[in-house]
Amino acid sequence: MKKFSLFLSFLVITFITLRAQQKVIQLYDGPAPGSESWTWNEAENDNNTWQTKVVYNVSRPTLTVFAPEAGKSNGTAVIIAPGGAFHALSINSEGFDVAKWLAQKGITCFVLKYRLAHSLTTDPVAEVMAKWGKKEFEDDNKAVIPLEIADGRAAIAYVRKHAAEYNLDVNRIGIMGFSAGGTVTSSTLFNYTKENRPDFAAPVYPYFPAEMHGTVATDAPPIFIVTASNDGLGLAPHSIDLYNKWLSTKHDAELHMYARGDHGFGMRKQNLPTDNWIERFYDWLGVQGLLTKKIADHALDVYEKKEFVFAEGKTLPYRILYPANYDKTKKYPLLLFLHGAGERGKDNEKQLAWGSKLFITEENRKNFPVIVVVPQCPEESFWAVMKTDQTKQPPVRTFDYTVEPNWPLAAANELVKKLSNEEGVDKKQIFISG
């Protein structure tokens, strides 16, 4: 009976482990671009001076999936890039342990094993320490860092492309990275495309000198940065510089600078405030609105998600519905459909809450082919210039039509002009409703 109980315990532990690590995904079909000639195989080391399990000699990048329990996913995903001086991956405290913690909170995690500099022995940590500060070390890193950054971008694009398979929101895909993984993470914040743009990023004690910075885009995602003032590698200024860059360009940023913690604390317990950094990250996700479970209405996916850059720091999200069998050489009416105050925001979704299904019925799409544009006004503004007298009950609102419109409405007008020139629009049939 005792043996049977032990066997059952083994089965339960195995089942839990299999559930936590659902599967390993090859990031590329075939050899990774830029390293097609690499023939060495990935390996692990448990006995090194870092005193933690490390993975080394990654030549074929992968994503290890940590999914929440069935029904508990909130639709947010985090790609996790462990650190290890570009030669190894601290796979537990900066990878799997992070993913397990977040998965318990409903967040789907993908631990990225990105390409690494080639180790010639079975102890990559000893090799790193022997080369540290030498030209050989710099040359090895210089050669592999662009490949690692490419893997980070590819990981974001992969998760976004396969979001439906994991019940994810394509607009809630972020990336987190530690040390060298922080280099990968921070680099994805610049020069991104629609496919590989992170919706949020969390560099943790990153190596990211100012010369690696690019131009901050108008739609730059929010960032959460963690480091310690006594970082043993002297990397704290890298976090400060990145934070200040976001701050100076008026983008959303949060920085946690702990007095103590050194470098590489990850999920290790030191009986210091850094032990709780991941809870602060979770709090931040909540502030960003990334923890609420969304109920997707896939019928509305026919409204394509787009953005219109009106001016520096003023980007208008909008959805557009094209007629069935849209032919750009033909001319169609255009309808600008404006939502109410309750649907303001930046998720490019809430504005479809009311009225949008009217235009997607089979009968209406067949009998009334029209281009429908549904922009979303930001929370801090309104479509109309309005004053509210709170001294009266109920409050009295008055509208001022003699002044220039608020920028979101001005942007919507410019968007309509742009579409009428670029799409198949009948300029004699442009309407506004809401």
PyMOL commands that set and color helices and strands:
alter all, ss='L'
color gray80, all
select helices_A, chain A and resi 2-20+92-103+124-131+135-161+163-166+180-187+210-212+236-248+273-287+298-302+341-343+350-352+356-360+362-367+407-422
alter helices_A, ss='H'
color red, helices_A
select strands_A, chain A and resi 24-26+43-45+54-56+62-66+77-81+88-90+108-113+173-178+200-204+223-228+253-258+304-311+314-321+332-337+371-375+386-389+396-399+425-433
alter strands_A, ss='S'
color yellow, strands_A
deselect
rebuild
show_as cartoon
